[in-house]
Amino acid sequence: MHHHDAKPEFADDYIGKYEKYSNELIAKTNGKAELVGSFRVEVGSHHDDFIHIWRYHDGYKQVSDIHKQIKTDDQLVKLNKDLAKDLVKRESQFMMSFSFWDHPKPQKLNSFYEMRSYVLKPGTMIDWANGWSKGIKHRDNAVAGFFSQIGQLYTVHHIWRYEDLQARKDVRENAWRRPGWDECVAITVPNIVYLHSRWMSPNSFSPIS
């Protein structure tokens, strides 16, 4: 996952450049680097923040090969340098999907998305996974669930789809009417050190929109 903080005056230019970069990367890797989703943060951090999620299907060896290609392919290097001019900062994480949570699939639903990011107490990831493997059954509109491997550790990201903010309110309230949801909350909330919520809109080229 890439988190890019764009300069406000260049945010629109940046997203056009990123679309060009992502298309080039997908083509140069024959689809081995797969863009899962690309989003602009509307509420929750800077309005000019962007979240891009990529998938590598064949493990760390493939990741290493593709990252080497990004650093050595002349066109990708040029596009990357051009992107960097529009950014204040950028961060990244390597993540894995929870086994009980399906891999996110392309969808065109003209929706909004909330990404809830949790930093957990060390040693509590298994408890979190056990709680959510049951709790996910009580929630609608689940898109993805990841946990970090490299970057900020003990971090979990859940992504949910909503038609709008009112739909978000309704879905979250309805969850409390379902037996078992309160148990998930009771098990998982004590393990949270920090929580950050981002309300996001998909970019025009995002496979999830």
Secondary structure, DSSP 8 states (H G I E B T S, - for coil): -EEEEE-GGGHHHHHHHHHHHHHHHHHHTTTSEEEEEEEEEEESS-TTEEEEEEEETTHHHHHHHHHHHHHH-HHHHHHHHHHHTTEEEEEE-EEEE-TTS-----B----EEEEEEEEE-TT-HHHHHHHHHHHGGG-SSEEEEEEEEESSSSEEEEEEEESSHHHHHHHHHHHTTSTTHHHHHHHHGGGEEEEEEEEEEE-TT-SB-
